[in-house]
């Protein structure tokens, strides 16, 4: 469902399920060491997850690194009421693909 704004309803980039577990993932690539998210974008993902009973994740690809998967709770609030995550947070907070899907 990727397409940033192509749907009038808020939907994540990836929705996946094995019949027992559901994941909703918003994917972002950045050339920086951190990634900022608009509060509304994360609120919409959280609302989607609540309605569909899905686990919400933000997947971020930092320069020359693998994909990192952060829970919505891992994101930090900024002074401008947005949210952010940093590459330095990845070792302690993020899951890699195998960790995310290991129990799938």
Buried (B, 14 or more C-beta within 10 A) or exposed (E): EEEEEEEEEBBBBBBEEEEEEBBBBBBBEBEEEBBBBEBEBBBBBBEBBEEBEBBBBBBBBBEEEEBBBBEBEBBEEEEEEBBBBBBEBBEEBBBBEEEBBEEE
